[in-house]
Amino acid sequence: HCSLRYRKEVAEQVKLILQAPDMQEARRRLNEFVEVFGSKVPKAVACLEEAFEDAMAIMAIPAKYRKRFRTTNMQERLNEELRRRERVIRIFPNDDSAHRLLGAMLAEINEQWQARRYLDMDEFNEWWEGQQQNTSNVLELNKKVN
């Protein structure tokens, strides 16, 4: 949605918006972006404004967990490991043999991860319970008002 003339500058500004430390700063950066690029690349601006809330949904989660939730590093590492082991065989005699190898590898990786802790969910669960409590309090207030 952006001409080549502005592509690099727009990409840099969008990256700054997405890397904002909190929602307030992200909105401020979005407003600046709209002011600067609104007339230059209206389709890109409209697209960003429309998708802003979805793109920034990760901000609702505590900062400690954001990077792990928003990146695909774990999936990419898994794919690398599968490819590394699959390359050793080079040619599979049939599809079933490839499925067996990949299935065995995934089962092995699953067992390894069962013993690990990817995130310390205790703190996250406490935060989540607080969010649920706040939501139920708001709903109760709405019932009383209406």
Secondary structure per residue as TSV (DSSP state, phi and psi in degrees):
chain	resnum	aa	ss	phi	psi
A	1	H	-	360.0	18.0
A	2	C	-	-138.8	136.3
A	3	S	-	-70.7	156.8
A	4	L	H	-58.5	-31.7
A	5	R	H	-57.9	-37.9
A	6	Y	H	-107.1	-4.0
A	7	R	H	-54.7	-49.0
A	8	K	H	-64.1	-45.6
A	9	E	H	-65.2	-41.9
A	10	V	H	-63.3	-44.7
A	11	A	H	-59.8	-42.0
A	12	E	H	-62.8	-43.1
A	13	Q	H	-68.7	-39.9
A	14	V	H	-64.1	-40.5
A	15	K	H	-59.9	-41.9
A	16	L	H	-62.4	-39.0
A	17	I	H	-62.6	-48.8
A	18	L	H	-68.8	-22.2
A	19	Q	T	-96.7	10.1
A	20	A	-	-59.7	145.1
A	21	P	S	-72.7	-22.8
A	22	D	S	-151.7	170.5
A	23	M	H	-64.0	-38.7
A	24	Q	H	-61.1	-45.7
A	25	E	H	-66.9	-38.0
A	26	A	H	-62.8	-42.8
A	27	R	H	-65.1	-40.0
A	28	R	H	-61.2	-44.9
A	29	R	H	-65.9	-36.9
A	30	L	H	-63.2	-44.7
A	31	N	H	-60.9	-41.1
A	32	E	H	-62.3	-42.6
A	33	F	H	-60.0	-45.3
A	34	V	H	-62.2	-42.6
A	35	E	H	-62.0	-44.7
A	36	V	H	-74.6	-43.5
A	37	F	H	-107.5	-1.2
A	38	G	T	-53.1	-42.1
A	39	S	T	-89.7	-20.7
A	40	K	T	-82.2	-44.7
A	41	V	-	-135.2	71.1
A	42	P	H	-60.9	-34.6
A	43	K	H	-66.7	-41.6
A	44	A	H	-64.7	-40.8
A	45	V	H	-64.4	-45.4
A	46	A	H	-61.7	-41.9
A	47	C	H	-62.3	-45.3
A	48	L	H	-66.0	-42.7
A	49	E	H	-62.6	-39.9
A	50	E	H	-67.3	-38.4
A	51	A	H	-95.9	0.5
A	52	F	H	-56.8	-50.9
A	53	E	H	-61.4	-41.5
A	54	D	H	-66.0	-42.8
A	55	A	H	-65.9	-31.3
A	56	M	T	-98.2	8.8
A	57	A	G	-57.6	-29.1
A	58	I	G	-61.1	-22.2
A	59	M	G	-67.4	-17.2
A	60	A	G	-73.2	-17.2
A	61	I	S	-92.0	145.1
A	62	P	-	-54.3	144.3
A	63	A	H	-54.8	-32.4
A	64	K	H	-57.7	-30.4
A	65	Y	H	-102.2	-11.4
A	66	R	H	-57.9	-48.2
A	67	K	H	-60.6	-43.9
A	68	R	H	-67.8	-32.4
A	69	F	H	-78.5	-30.6
A	70	R	H	-95.1	-9.6
A	71	T	-	-104.9	164.4
A	72	T	-	-110.9	23.5
A	73	N	H	-55.8	-42.7
A	74	M	H	-63.1	-45.2
A	75	Q	H	-64.7	-41.7
A	76	E	H	-63.4	-40.4
A	77	R	H	-65.4	-40.3
A	78	L	H	-61.3	-46.7
A	79	N	H	-60.6	-41.0
A	80	E	H	-59.4	-44.9
A	81	E	H	-65.1	-41.9
A	82	L	H	-62.0	-44.5
A	83	R	H	-64.2	-40.9
A	84	R	H	-60.1	-45.3
A	85	R	H	-74.7	-32.6
A	86	E	H	-71.6	-30.9
A	87	R	H	-64.8	-28.4
A	88	V	H	-60.8	-37.2
A	89	I	H	-80.1	-31.1
A	90	R	-	68.6	-67.8
A	91	I	S	-122.4	124.5
A	92	F	-	-90.6	140.7
A	93	P	S	-65.4	-31.6
A	94	N	S	-158.8	173.2
A	95	D	H	-62.6	-38.3
A	96	D	H	-60.8	-38.1
A	97	S	H	-66.2	-37.8
A	98	A	H	-65.4	-42.4
A	99	H	H	-63.3	-41.0
A	100	R	H	-62.4	-45.3
A	101	L	H	-62.4	-50.0
A	102	L	H	-63.1	-40.2
A	103	G	H	-62.4	-43.5
A	104	A	H	-64.5	-41.5
A	105	M	H	-64.7	-43.2
A	106	L	H	-66.0	-37.9
A	107	A	H	-63.4	-41.2
A	108	E	H	-63.7	-44.7
A	109	I	H	-64.8	-38.7
A	110	N	H	-61.1	-42.9
A	111	E	H	-61.9	-41.6
A	112	Q	H	-62.0	-41.5
A	113	W	H	-77.0	-20.1
A	114	Q	H	-62.3	-31.3
A	115	A	S	-85.2	-14.6
A	116	R	S	-96.6	167.0
A	117	R	-	-122.4	111.4
A	118	Y	S	-72.8	-42.7
A	119	L	S	-134.3	147.1
A	120	D	-	-81.6	96.5
A	121	M	H	-80.4	-10.2
A	122	D	H	-59.3	-50.6
A	123	E	H	-64.0	-40.4
A	124	F	H	-63.2	-43.7
A	125	N	H	-62.9	-38.7
A	126	E	H	-61.9	-44.6
A	127	W	H	-60.9	-44.3
A	128	W	H	-63.6	-42.6
A	129	E	H	-61.2	-38.9
A	130	G	H	-62.3	-40.3
A	131	Q	H	-64.0	-42.7
A	132	Q	H	-63.8	-41.7
A	133	Q	H	-63.2	-43.1
A	134	N	H	-61.1	-41.3
A	135	T	H	-63.6	-45.0
A	136	S	H	-66.9	-34.5
A	137	N	H	-63.4	-42.5
A	138	V	H	-64.0	-42.4
A	139	L	H	-63.1	-40.7
A	140	E	H	-63.9	-41.7
A	141	L	H	-62.8	-40.6
A	142	N	H	-63.0	-39.5
A	143	K	H	-63.2	-42.4
A	144	K	H	-66.2	-38.4
A	145	V	H	-70.4	-41.1
A	146	N	-	-86.3	360.0
